[in-house]
Amino acid sequence: MRRFVYCKVVLTTSLVWVLVDVFLLLYFSECNKCDDRKDRSLLPALRAVMSRSHEGPGEMGKAVNIPKDDQEKMKELFKINQFNLLASDMIALNRSLPDVRLDGCKTKVYNDDLPNTSIVIVFHNEAWSTLLRTVHSVINRSPRHLLVEVVLVDDASEREFLMKKLDNYVRTLEVPVRILRMEQRSGLIRARLRGAAATTGQVITFLDAHCECTMGWLEPLLARIKEDRTAVVCPIIDVISDETFEYMAGSDMTYGGFNWKLNFRWYPVPQREMDRRKGDRTLPVRFGNVAAMFSERPPHIAFLEERARSSTRTTIRNVESNQCLDNMGRKENEKVGFFNCHGMGGNQVFSYTADKEIRTDDLCLDVSRLNGPVVMLKCHHMKGNQVFEYDTERLTLLHVNSNQCLDMPLEEDKMVPTLRDCSGGRSQQWLLRNMTLNA
């Protein structure tokens, strides 16, 4: 009997030491690229170990698919914030995300004396899960010595859970989180200015209330500001699906800007910048002395930008692929594109007009022969090759002159939609958001 008890003690002790060894191994493997000893605190290590076992909904940025029995509930909840609230609420507030940075970015080492920052986040009637997932991603993936505080600015929200409940929740977080309340609805800019005036950090970082930051998001931004304190830095913007909350990596070969009509668009990085960087995509893309867009994949802004308010402005999403028409920043007489839906407008905003044109700025989708291609030409208002009839029941876009339907791309060119004989299949079904068919 004594021998049996002795064996139990030995086995228990051995098991404890094995667990300690595993913990330490994971801890130091998480920090093996970090020279700052301040980052080697117990809490980040514990978070790192715990995150390895995450297998719940949405972990590692995977899509959340709602069962058929809950589809009606999902549609009702979608109306509240214009995204899949049911899916969001199923996902952990500290969910794991993939590290999609270039290998050269993952191995970069930054100086210990980077400036610290205050994060300002403005919200109005934001969903509980998306707002707090933003806050948790900032705290969990920011070096503690660089993060002074998070300042939440409530732009006159009306939802009860954003009042006392939110106050009590943020008090439990390991980083100081303050909530400022606007007395009346003031808009994004005034609310951000109010938050900025209350910060104490050396750098002010503005984030949306519905984004998630990934590993290594903060250091490259602060490093560029340390080089030039007058710099205004902007990250690559990745995508989180508003329907499934799937994380989709964006492109480091595009930059955001405005055309002469003040429409926001994505444009290819110009050749002069490619030449200046000499093929090193870990260097920032520079535009004048004001802004930089980084390819080190800083914050990853999600899907909940305000949708276009004009009743004719719409995104055109393919049901089969869940991708959207995208002008890709291309010019007249070039093919229209096809890309992951990002929910941020820009190149994916089209207008479906009373004349049944599909417009992007002053260009219309035009097809001059069977099976395409679908190109963008100046809108001539003479109908003909530029007329597409949208069937709200079948969800098809019929090109009247060819009597063919707009279809998803062929295998040989996955970035360009095409025309095919109408079949009624899902690849020929399109969802038009924020659209009216009335003249």
N, C-alpha and C positions, 0 to 999 in steps of 0.2 A: 504493500500500500504506500509506504513511504517513497519507494522507488517511482511509483506511478505519479505521485504528487511532484516529485523532483523533476520528472520528465516534462510535466505540464508547465512548470515554471521555466524550464530551459527553452521549451518551444515558444512560449509566450514572449519571453525576452528576445529570442531570436527574431520573431515576427516583428516586434517593435523596432528593432534595429534595422531590419530590412526596409520597413516603411520610412524610417528616418533617412536611410541612404537614398531611397528613391526620391524623397522630397528634396534633399540637398542636390541631387543630380539634376533634377528638373529645374530647381532654383537657379543654379549656376549656369545651366545651359540657356536659360532665358536671358541671363545678363552677360553672356560671354562676349557680346559685342559692345558692352557698355563700360566705359572707363570710369564713370562717375560713381564713386562708392556710395554716394547719397541715395542712389537708386536701388541699392541692395537692401532695402528694408523688407521686413517680413511680409507686410500686406501685399505688395505687388507679387512677391514670390508665391504666396498662397493663392492669389488670383490666377496666376499662371498655371499652377498645378491643377486647380479646380477646373480651369477652362479646357484642359485636355480631355475631360470626361464628358463634355457637353454633347449630347446627342438629341436634344429636344428640337421642337419646331424652329426653323429658320437658322439653326446653328451653322457656322461657317458660311453664312450668307445664302444658304439654300432656300429655294422657293417653298412657300407654305401653300399647299393645295387644300381648299375647303371641301369637305364631303358634300355630296349631292343633297343630303338631308338638310344641310345648313345654308344652302345657296340663297334662299329667300331672306334669311336673317342677315346674311352677308350683304345683300343688296340694300337692305334697309339701313344697316349701319354705315354703308358706303356713303350715303347721302349726308352724313353728319360732317365729315371732314374731307369728302371727295377722295378717299382712299380706303383700302380694305382694312377697316378698323378691327374686324373680327380676327384677321390674320395677325395684325400688329399686337393685339392683346394676348395672343397665344405665344408670342416670342418673348424670351427672357429679356429683362431690361439691360442685362450685361452680356448679350449674346456674342458669340465668337464670330470673327470675320476672317477671310483669307488675306494673306499678305501678298498683294499683287504688284509690289514694287519691282522695278528692274533689279537684277542682281547687283549692279553697280551701286544702286541706292542703298541696298540692305547692308553693305559693308562699309559705308561711309561712317567716319568717326568725327563728331563735332566737338568744338572746344568746350571746356567746362564753364567758361565765363559768358555764355549766351545771356542776353537780357531776358528777364522774366516777363510774364504776360498775365493780363486779366482777360477773361473770356466774357463777352457780352452777348446775350441771347434774348431776343425780343419774341414774345408770344402773345397771341390773342385767341382765346377759346381753343387752344391746342389740345390734342388728345393726350391723356395721361401717359400712355405707353411710349409714344413717339418723343414727347418732350423729355421724359426721364431717360429714355434710351440715349438721347443726345447727351445729356448731362453725364450719365455713367460712362459713355464712350470717351468723353473728354477726360474724365478723372482717371479711368483705368489705363488709358494709353498716352498719358502725358507724364513726362518726368516730373516728379513731385516738386523738385526745387525750382522748376521753371513755371509752375502753375501757382499763381498767387491766390486767385479766387475765380469764382464764376458768378457773374451778375445777371440775374434773370429780370427782365423788364416786362411786366404785365401791362399790355396796352388795353386796359379796361375790359378784361375778360368777364364773362357773365356766368360761367359754369362753376358750380359749387365746389367741385373737387379741386379747383385751381386756387382756392382760398386757403382756409385754415389747414386743410389736409396737406396741401403742398408745403405750407410753412413748416409744419411738423416734420414732414418727410425730409426736407433738405437739411434740417438740423442734425440728422443722423449721419450725414455724409462726412467723409474724412477730410474733405477740402472745404474751406469756407464758401458757402453759397448764400448770396443775399438776394432778396426779392424786392424790387422797387415797383410800386403800383402807380400807374398813371391815373389821374383823377377822371379823365375823359378820353375817349378814343382819339389818338393823336397821329396815328400812322407810323410806319416803320422808321422813317428818318428821324423824326422828333424823338421817338422812343429810344433809338440808338444813341442819339446825342445825350439824352438823359442818363442812359447807362454809362456812356463814356465819361461824363462829368463825375461820376461816382467811383470810378476805378482808381486803384492804387498801384497797379503794375507799371512796369517801364514801357510795355507795348500793349496796345489794345487789339484784341482779335475778335472780330464779329463773326458769329455763326448763325445759321438758321436754326429754328426750333425743331427741325425734323431732319437732322442729318446724323451720320455716324462716322466717327473718326477711326482710322485704322492705325496699326503699328507704325511708328515713325512719322506721324503726321506733323508734329509741331516743330521739331528741331530744324528742318530745312528752311522753314519760314523765318524763324528767329535768326538763323545764321545769315540770311541775306540782309535782314534789317541791321544786324551788327556791322555788316560791311558798309552799309549806307543807311543811316537813320532816317533819311527822307524817302526811302523806297516804300512803295505800297505793293504788297505781294499778294498774289492770287493763286490758289491751288488748282490742280487738275480736279475736275468735277466728275466723279463716278456716278453711277445710277443705282437707285433702289426702286424696284418696281412698285408702283402704287397698287397693283393688283395682287402680287404674290410676295412682296417684300424680298424678292431675290436681289442679291448684290451683283451688279454687273460692272466690270472695270471699264472706265472710259479710255479715251485715246490721249496719248501724250504728244500726238502729232497735229493737234488742232488748238486754236485759241479763240476766245470769245471776243466779240466786238459788235459795234453798231454800224448799220449801213446809213445812207443819207436820208432814209425815211425814219431813222431812229428805231428800226426793228433790230432786236438782238439776233445775231447769227454766229454760227461756228465757222471758222475759216481754216484752211490748211496752213500749217506753219510755212512761211515764205522761205524760198531757197537761200536768201541771204542769211537767215538765221541758222539754217542747216550748215551753211559754210562757216559761219562764225563759230559754231559749236564743234566743228571738225568731227562730226559723227558721234560726239559724246552726248547722249540723250539724258544724262543725269544733270547737265547744266540747264539753267533756266532759259526760257525764251524771253527776250527783252523787247520792250516797245517803248522807245523814248527813255526818259529818266524817271518815269513815274511808276510803272507797273511791271510785274513779272509773273509769268505763269510757269509753275514748276513741274518738272517731270519726276520729282522725287515722291510723288503721290502723297501730298498732304491731305487736308480734310476732304471727306467724301460727302458731298452735299446730296441730299435725297430728293425726292420726287414730288414734294408738296408745294412747289412754287405756285403762286396764284395763277389759275388758268386764264387764258385770254377772255376778256369780258364781252368783246363784240360777239353778237349772236351768230355771225357767219364764220368766225374764225375757229378752226378745229384741228385736232390731230387725227390722222387717218391710220388706224391700227389694224393689222392683219390678224384675223382670228386664229389661223393655223399656227403662225410663227410667233405671234405676239410681238412683232416688230412693226415699225412705223415708216411711212413715207418720209423722206428727209431730202431737202435740196442740197445737202452736203456742202453748202457754200459755193455751188457751181454756178456757171454763167449761162447766158442765153445760148441755145442750141446744144447744150449738153444734156446728158441723161439724168432724170430724177433718180435719187438714191433710195436706199432701204437700210435701216439701221435700228439698233436697240432703242425702244421707246424710253426717253428720259424724263418726260413729264415737265420739262422746263421751257417749253415753247421753242423759241429760237428757230433753227432750221426745220423744225417739225411742225411749225404752224402754217396751215394752209387755209384758204378761204374757199368755201363752196358757194358759188354765187347764184343769184336768181336766174342767170343765163346758163346754169349748169356747167360752169367752168370750175376747174380746180386750180386756184391761183396761189402763187407764192410771190409776194410783192407785185410787180407788174408783168410777171411771166406766168403763162398757163401751160398745163400739161397738154401735149399735142402728140397725136399718133397719125402718121401719114400712110401706113401700110399694115397689112395683116401681120399679127404677131409682134408688132412693135418695130423699133424700140419706142419707149415713152420718153419724150424729150421735153425740155422747157423752152417755149418760144414766147415772143411778145404777144400779149393778149390782143386779138384783133377784133373781138366782139362780133364776129361774123359767123359764129357757131362752127359748123363743119367739123374739122378734126379736133376741135377743142371742147366738144360736148360730151359729158359723162352723166348718165342718168343713175341716180342712187335709188335703189329699191330698199325701203326701210324695213320690209319684211324679210326679204331674202338676203339683205345686207350686201348686195352686189353693186359694183360700179360698172355699168354697161357703156362702152364706147359706141356711140350711136352709129357713126359712119361705118365702122368695121363689123358691128354687131357682135363684138367679142367683149369679154369681161376682163377687168384688171385682175391680175394674178400675181402671186408671190414669185420671186426670182427663180430662174432655172439653175440647175446644178452648176453649169459652167460659169455663171456670173451671179453670185449670191448677193451682190450689192445693188442690183438693178431690177425693179419689178418689170413685168411683161404683160402682154395680152394673150389670152387663149380663148378657144371656143368655150362658151358658158356651160358649166357642168353642175353648178350648185354646190360644189365642194367647199370645204372650209378654207382652202387656200384662196378662194375667190370671195370670201366674206370679209367685209371691212367695217370697223366700228368708227363712226365719226362722232367725236365729242364736241359739245357746245355748238350744235348746229341747228339751224332752222331752215326748212325747205320752203317757207313762205316767200313770196316775192316781196 
